[in-house]
Amino acid sequence: MHTDSEAARELADRTRELMEEVVLPIERDLPPGATVSEGTVTELREAAREYGVYAPQVSGAYGGLGHDFRTVLPAFEAAGRSLLGPTAMRVAAPDEGNMHLLELVGTPLQKEEYLRPLVAGEMRSGFSMTEPTPGAGSDPTMIRTTAERDGDEWVIDGQKWWTTQGVEADLLIVLARTDSDAHPYEGCSLFLVPAEAPGVEVVRNIPHIGGGPRGTSHAEIRYDGVRVPEEHLLGTPNEGFTHVQQRLGPARLTHCMRYAGMARRALDIAVAYADERAAFGGTLAEKQQPRFEVAEARTRLRAARALVRETADRIANGEEARVDVSMSKLFTATVVNDVVDTAMQLVGGNAIARDLPLADFYTTARQFRFVDGADEVHKRVIAREAFAHPPTEELEPLTRYDER
C-alpha cells in the first residue's frame, strides 16, 4: 500500500497554501472567458518560488527542487485544482514532459541550451508527434515525417498536428523516421527543432474546445526541408519510440494527478452548492440522490488516485509499468469525466456559467480521454498483456445458483 512520504505531504501542503492564497484568488478575479496575461503568469511563478513549490520535479542543477517522482505527485494533484495551478508551478503539459525528457536523455549542451531556460519559464515547447491522416495518430507506426542525414546536419520533412502549445513554442521536439528499412519502433529518432528554424511553418491553430485561461494552442505544423545540426538529435539514434515511452509513461501519471485535483475541486464546488441550494422542502444536500452521487464520485476518485500512486511506485523502482500506466490513464480519465459531469449536474444551470470554473473543467476534462493516448489505445495495451498471459490454473465449472 502506498503512503505519501513526509516530504511529499509537506510539498503538497505548501502547494495547497499557494493555491488558496494566490492562485484561486487570481483565477476568481479573471473576467469570464479571459486569457491570462504573461504578466500574471510571471506573478504566479514568482509566488510559486516564494512558497517553495516551483518546478519540484526538476533537478536542482537546472532550477528545480530535485524531488523524486513519488514525492511530487500529491503536489501535482493540488495544483490541478485550478487550470492556472500547473502553469504557476511549471508542471503543466507539454513543458513538464519535455523537461523530463531533456533531463533524462539530453546531452549537457542540450540541457544548458534548452532545459535550463524551459525550467526558468523563459521558453515554451511543443511535442510534435501526431500527424494528419494518413500519418501517425493512435497507430504511431504510420509515421510519415522523415529526417535524412546530410553531412553534419539532419533534414526534416513532414507534417504534424495537435502539437500542444505549438503556436507559442520556442522549441519543438519532433519525432521522425530516420531508417526507412527498419520497423518504425526501431527506426525513428527525436530532434530538437527551434521554432524559428527556416522551413518550420505553423499552418494554423486548430480550433478546439478547452484550453482554459492560459489559452493553450494545438498547432498544425509543416516541416519543409528543416535543417538542424547533428547535436540537435535528442537521445540515441533510432531509439525515438523508446524515448517517447520514457516521456509518456510518467507524463500520463502527472496528467492523472492534475486532472484528479480538478475533479475533486469540481466535486467540492458541487457539495458547497448543494448545501446552500434549497428545493422541494429542503436543501439539495439533504436529498438522497445527490448524497449517493457524491459518495460514489469520491470513492471512484480515491480508487483512481490509489492506482496512480501504485503505478508511480513501480516506475520509481525502475519498472516500465506500461500496463499499469495504461490502466491508470484509462480509469482516471473515465472517472474524471464522470465526476466533473456529476458536479455540473448537481449545480445545474449555474454550472455552464463562467462565474464558476466548472464549464472550463468540463471542456478540458473531455480531452483527457484523447490526450496521451485514447481510451481504446490503452484498452488495447491492457488486453494484449492479458491474452499474452492467460490463466494457467484450471477454472472451476460454472454452477447455477439453484443447483448449489
C-alpha positions in Angstrom: 0.0 0.0 0.0 1.4 3.4 -1.0 1.8 6.0 1.8 2.9 9.5 0.9 6.3 10.4 2.4 6.7 13.3 4.8 8.4 15.3 2.0 5.5 14.6 -0.3 3.0 15.8 2.3 5.0 18.9 3.1 5.3 19.8 -0.6 1.5 19.2 -1.1 0.7 21.3 1.9 2.8 24.2 0.5 1.1 23.8 -2.8 -2.4 23.9 -1.3 -1.4 27.1 0.5 -0.2 28.6 -2.8 -3.5 27.6 -4.4 -5.7 29.0 -1.7 -3.8 32.2 -1.0 -2.6 33.2 -4.5 -3.8 31.1 -7.5 -7.5 30.8 -6.7 -8.0 34.5 -5.9 -6.3 35.4 -9.2 -8.5 32.8 -11.0 -11.6 34.3 -9.5 -10.7 37.8 -10.5 -10.3 37.0 -14.2 -13.1 38.2 -16.4 -15.2 35.3 -17.7 -13.5 33.8 -20.7 -10.4 36.0 -20.4 -6.9 34.8 -21.3 -4.4 35.3 -18.5 -1.6 37.8 -19.4 2.1 37.0 -19.4 2.4 39.5 -16.5 0.0 37.4 -14.4 1.9 34.2 -15.3 5.1 35.8 -14.1 3.3 36.8 -10.9 2.1 33.3 -10.3 5.5 31.8 -10.9 7.2 34.2 -8.5 4.7 33.2 -5.9 5.3 29.5 -6.5 9.0 30.2 -5.9 8.2 32.0 -2.7 6.1 29.1 -1.5 8.9 26.7 -2.3 6.9 24.7 -4.9 8.3 25.8 -8.3 9.4 23.1 -10.7 9.6 20.5 -7.9 10.2 17.6 -10.4 13.3 19.0 -12.0 16.9 18.6 -10.7 18.2 21.5 -8.6 21.1 21.8 -11.0 18.7 23.2 -13.6 16.5 25.3 -11.5 14.1 22.9 -9.9 13.6 21.4 -6.4 15.0 18.0 -7.2 12.2 15.9 -5.7 11.7 12.3 -7.0 8.6 11.2 -8.9 6.7 9.8 -6.0 7.2 12.9 -3.9 5.8 15.4 -6.5 2.5 13.6 -7.3 0.4 14.9 -4.4 1.6 18.4 -5.3 0.6 17.9 -8.9 -2.9 16.9 -7.7 -3.2 20.0 -5.5 -2.0 22.2 -8.4 -4.7 20.7 -10.7 -7.5 22.4 -8.6 -7.1 25.3 -10.9 -6.2 25.5 -14.6 -3.7 28.1 -13.5 -2.0 25.9 -10.9 0.2 23.8 -13.1 1.3 26.9 -15.0 2.3 28.6 -11.8 4.4 25.7 -10.6 5.9 24.9 -14.0 4.3 21.5 -14.0 1.9 22.0 -17.0 1.9 19.9 -20.1 3.6 19.7 -22.5 6.6 21.5 -21.0 6.6 19.2 -17.9 7.0 16.1 -20.0 9.5 17.8 -22.4 11.7 18.9 -19.5 11.6 15.4 -18.1 12.7 14.0 -21.4 15.5 16.5 -21.8 16.8 15.8 -18.3 16.6 12.1 -19.0 18.3 11.8 -22.4 19.6 15.2 -23.3 23.3 16.0 -23.6 24.9 18.5 -21.2 24.9 21.1 -24.0 21.2 20.4 -24.8 20.3 20.8 -21.1 22.1 24.1 -20.9 20.7 25.5 -24.1 17.1 24.3 -23.7 16.3 22.6 -20.3 17.6 25.5 -18.1 15.5 28.2 -19.9 12.5 25.9 -20.1 12.6 25.4 -16.3 13.0 29.1 -15.7 10.0 29.8 -17.8 12.0 31.8 -20.4 11.0 29.3 -23.2 7.9 27.3 -24.2 7.9 24.0 -26.0 5.8 21.6 -28.0 5.9 17.8 -28.6 5.4 17.2 -32.3 4.5 13.6 -32.9 0.9 13.2 -34.1 0.3 13.6 -37.9 -2.8 14.2 -40.1 -4.3 11.3 -42.0 -2.8 9.1 -43.4 0.0 9.7 -40.9 0.6 8.6 -37.4 -2.2 9.0 -34.9 -3.3 6.3 -32.4 -1.1 4.0 -34.6 2.3 5.5 -34.3 3.8 3.0 -36.8 2.2 5.0 -39.6 4.6 7.9 -39.1 5.5 9.6 -42.4 7.7 12.5 -41.3 11.3 11.8 -42.2 14.8 13.0 -41.2 17.7 12.3 -43.5 21.3 13.0 -42.7 23.1 15.4 -45.0 26.7 15.8 -43.8 26.7 17.1 -40.3 23.0 18.1 -40.5 19.6 16.4 -40.4 16.9 17.5 -42.9 13.3 17.1 -41.7 10.3 16.9 -43.9 6.7 16.2 -42.9 3.5 17.5 -41.4 2.3 17.3 -37.8 -0.8 18.4 -36.0 -2.2 18.6 -32.5 1.2 19.9 -31.3 0.1 21.4 -28.0 1.4 24.9 -27.4 2.9 24.7 -30.9 1.9 28.2 -31.9 3.6 29.8 -28.9 6.6 27.3 -28.7 10.2 28.4 -29.0 11.3 24.8 -29.2 9.7 21.8 -30.9 10.6 18.1 -30.1 9.9 16.3 -33.4 9.6 12.5 -34.0 10.7 11.5 -37.4 11.7 8.3 -39.4 15.5 8.0 -39.7 15.7 4.5 -41.0 13.1 3.7 -43.6 14.1 0.0 -43.8 13.5 -0.7 -40.1 10.3 -1.1 -38.2 9.2 2.4 -37.0 9.7 1.3 -33.4 13.4 0.8 -34.3 13.8 3.4 -37.0 12.7 6.7 -35.6 14.5 9.5 -33.7 13.8 12.6 -31.8 15.1 16.1 -32.8 15.2 19.5 -31.1 13.9 22.0 -33.6 14.0 25.7 -32.8 10.6 27.1 -33.9 12.2 29.9 -35.8 14.3 27.5 -38.0 13.8 28.0 -41.7 11.2 25.6 -43.1 9.1 25.5 -39.9 5.6 26.7 -40.8 2.8 26.9 -38.3 -0.1 26.3 -40.6 -2.8 27.1 -38.1 -4.0 26.9 -34.5 -6.6 24.2 -34.8 -10.0 25.4 -33.5 -10.8 23.4 -30.4 -12.6 23.3 -27.1 -10.9 23.6 -23.8 -7.6 25.4 -23.2 -8.8 27.4 -20.2 -7.5 30.8 -19.2 -3.9 30.0 -20.4 -5.3 29.8 -23.9 -3.1 26.9 -25.0 -2.9 26.2 -28.7 -3.0 23.0 -30.7 -1.0 23.6 -33.8 -0.7 22.1 -37.3 2.9 22.5 -38.4 4.7 21.8 -41.6 8.4 20.9 -41.7 9.7 21.6 -45.2 13.4 20.9 -45.5 14.1 21.9 -42.0 17.8 21.6 -41.2 19.2 21.0 -37.7 22.7 20.2 -36.7 23.8 16.8 -35.6 23.9 17.9 -31.9 20.1 18.5 -32.1 19.5 14.8 -32.2 17.8 14.1 -28.8 18.9 10.8 -27.3 20.0 7.7 -29.1 19.6 7.5 -32.9 16.7 5.2 -34.0 15.5 4.9 -30.4 12.9 7.6 -30.7 10.0 5.4 -29.7 11.8 4.2 -26.6 12.4 7.8 -25.6 8.8 8.6 -26.3 7.7 5.9 -23.9 10.1 7.2 -21.3 8.4 10.6 -21.7 4.8 9.5 -21.9 4.7 7.0 -19.0 5.4 9.5 -16.2 3.6 12.3 -18.1 0.4 10.2 -18.2 0.6 9.8 -14.4 1.2 13.5 -13.9 -1.8 14.2 -16.1 -3.8 11.8 -14.0 -3.0 13.7 -10.8 -3.6 17.2 -12.2 -7.0 16.1 -13.6 -7.8 14.3 -10.3 -7.3 17.6 -8.5 -9.6 19.3 -11.0 -12.3 16.7 -10.4 -12.0 16.9 -6.7 -12.4 20.7 -6.8 -15.4 20.3 -9.1 -17.0 18.0 -6.6 -16.2 20.4 -3.7 -18.0 23.2 -5.6 -21.0 20.9 -6.2 -21.1 19.9 -2.5 -20.9 23.6 -1.4 -23.7 24.5 -3.8 -25.9 21.6 -2.7 -25.5 22.7 0.9 -26.9 26.1 0.1 -29.5 25.4 -2.7 -33.0 24.9 -1.4 -35.6 23.0 -3.4 -38.6 20.8 -2.7 -38.7 21.4 1.1 -35.0 21.3 1.9 -31.5 21.7 0.6 -30.2 19.5 -2.2 -27.6 18.2 0.3 -30.5 16.6 2.3 -31.7 14.6 -0.7 -30.6 11.0 -1.0 -29.8 11.1 -4.8 -27.2 13.9 -4.6 -25.7 12.4 -1.5 -25.3 9.0 -3.2 -23.8 10.5 -6.3 -21.2 12.4 -4.3 -20.4 9.3 -2.3 -19.8 7.3 -5.5 -17.7 10.1 -7.1 -15.5 10.4 -4.0 -15.0 6.6 -3.9 -14.0 6.3 -7.5 -11.7 9.3 -7.3 -10.0 7.7 -4.3 -9.5 4.5 -6.3 -8.0 6.4 -9.2 -5.6 8.2 -7.0 -4.5 4.9 -5.3 -4.0 3.2 -8.7 -1.8 6.1 -9.9 0.3 6.1 -6.8 0.9 2.4 -7.0 2.0 2.8 -10.6 4.2 5.7 -9.7 5.9 3.4 -7.1 6.6 0.9 -9.9 8.1 3.5 -12.2 10.2 4.9 -9.3 11.5 1.4 -8.7 12.8 1.2 -12.3 9.9 -0.7 -13.9 8.4 0.4 -17.2 5.0 -0.4 -15.8 3.4 0.1 -19.2 0.2 -1.9 -18.5 -0.1 -0.2 -15.1 0.2 3.2 -16.7 -2.5 2.3 -19.3 -4.8 1.2 -16.5 -4.2 4.4 -14.5 -4.7 6.6 -17.6 -7.8 4.7 -18.8 -9.5 4.6 -15.4 -8.6 8.1 -14.2 -9.7 9.7 -17.5 -13.1 8.0 -17.2 -13.6 8.8 -13.6 -12.6 12.5 -14.0 -15.0 12.9 -16.9 -17.8 11.3 -14.9 -17.1 13.2 -11.7 -17.0 16.6 -13.5 -20.2 15.7 -15.3 -21.8 14.8 -12.0 -20.7 18.0 -10.4 -22.2 20.0 -13.3 -25.5 18.2 -13.0 -25.7 18.9 -9.3 -25.0 22.6 -9.8 -27.5 22.8 -12.7 -27.7 25.9 -14.8 -25.0 27.7 -12.9 -22.5 25.1 -14.0 -22.4 26.4 -17.5 -22.0 30.0 -16.4 -18.4 31.3 -16.4 -18.9 32.5 -12.9 -17.7 29.1 -11.8 -14.8 27.1 -13.3 -17.0 24.0 -14.0 -17.6 24.9 -17.6 -13.8 25.2 -18.3 -13.2 22.0 -16.3 -15.8 20.1 -18.4 -14.4 21.0 -21.8 -10.8 20.5 -20.6 -11.6 17.1 -19.0 -13.2 15.7 -22.1 -9.9 15.9 -24.0 -8.2 13.8 -21.3 -9.7 10.7 -22.9 -7.6 11.5 -26.0 -4.5 13.3 -24.6 -1.5 10.9 -24.2 -3.4 8.1 -25.9 -7.1 7.5 -26.5 -9.0 5.1 -24.2 -9.1 2.5 -26.9 -5.3 2.5 -27.3 -4.9 1.9 -23.5 -7.5 -0.9 -23.6 -5.5 -2.5 -26.4 -2.4 -2.4 -24.3 -4.2 -3.9 -21.3 -5.9 -6.6 -23.3 -2.8 -7.6 -25.2 -1.0 -8.3 -21.9 -4.0 -10.2 -20.6 -4.2 -12.5 -23.6 -0.5 -13.0 -23.8 -0.5 -14.4 -20.3 -3.8 -16.4 -19.9 -4.6 -18.1 -16.6 -2.7 -21.3 -16.1 -4.9 -22.8 -13.4 -8.0 -24.8 -14.4 -11.1 -22.7 -13.7 -13.9 -24.2 -11.7 -17.0 -25.1 -13.7 -19.8 -22.5 -13.5 -22.7 -23.5 -11.3 -26.2 -22.1 -11.4 -27.4 -20.7 -8.1 -30.3 -23.1 -8.0 -28.0 -26.1 -8.4 -25.8 -25.4 -5.4 
